[in-house]
């Protein structure tokens, strides 16, 4: 597993996401307690790792789930639905 390209914060965010993946309530609080980050900043870091080979190698399940979630949230062009 090659993680040389990830910062310690990025690795911590990925580990945290692995642990919190099924937590719905109290997620923001858990993120703040564990990492000292707001939920918004945490999500920004996660999104920035989509497509980063080292992140995919470190946490493939997390990165695939985040990528699927991002693609499902993309607004669709109404002109494309003809």
C-alpha positions in Angstrom: 0.0 0.0 0.0 1.6 3.2 -1.1 0.6 6.2 1.0 3.7 8.4 0.3 1.6 11.0 -1.5 -1.0 11.5 1.2 -0.6 13.9 4.2 -1.2 12.6 7.7 -4.4 14.7 7.8 -5.6 13.1 4.6 -4.9 9.6 5.9 -6.6 10.5 9.2 -9.7 11.7 7.3 -9.8 8.5 5.3 -9.5 6.4 8.5 -12.2 8.4 10.2 -14.5 7.9 7.2 -13.9 4.2 7.4 -14.9 4.2 11.0 -17.9 6.6 10.6 -19.3 5.3 7.4 -22.5 4.0 9.0 -22.9 6.7 11.6 -25.7 9.1 10.8 -26.4 11.0 14.0 -23.6 12.7 15.8 -21.3 12.5 12.8 -20.3 16.1 12.8 -19.5 15.9 16.5 -17.4 12.8 16.0 -15.5 14.4 13.2 -14.8 17.5 15.3 -13.8 15.4 18.4 -11.5 13.1 16.4 -9.9 15.5 13.9 -10.7 19.0 15.1 -12.3 19.8 11.8 -15.7 21.1 10.9 -17.9 18.7 8.9 -17.7 21.0 5.9 -13.8 21.0 5.9 -13.8 17.3 6.4 -16.1 16.8 3.4 -13.9 19.2 1.3 -10.8 17.1 2.1 -12.7 13.8 1.2 -13.9 15.3 -2.1 -10.4 16.5 -3.0 -9.1 12.9 -2.7 -11.4 11.6 -5.4 -9.3 10.2 -8.2 -6.1 10.5 -6.2 -4.3 7.1 -6.8 -2.7 7.1 -3.3 -6.1 7.7 -1.7 -7.7 4.9 -3.7 -4.8 2.6 -2.7 -5.2 3.5 0.9 -9.0 3.3 1.2 -10.5 1.9 -2.0 -14.0 1.3 -0.5 -14.2 4.8 1.0 -13.0 6.5 -2.2 -15.4 4.5 -4.4 -18.3 5.3 -2.1 -17.4 9.1 -2.1 -17.1 9.1 -5.8 -20.5 7.4 -6.3 -22.1 9.8 -3.9 -20.6 12.8 -5.8 -21.8 11.5 -9.1 -25.3 10.9 -7.8 -25.5 14.5 -6.6 -24.4 16.1 -9.9 -27.1 18.2 -11.4 -28.4 16.9 -14.6 -28.7 19.1 -17.7 -32.4 19.4 -18.4 -31.7 19.8 -22.1 -30.1 16.3 -22.2 -33.4 14.6 -21.2 -35.2 14.6 -24.6 
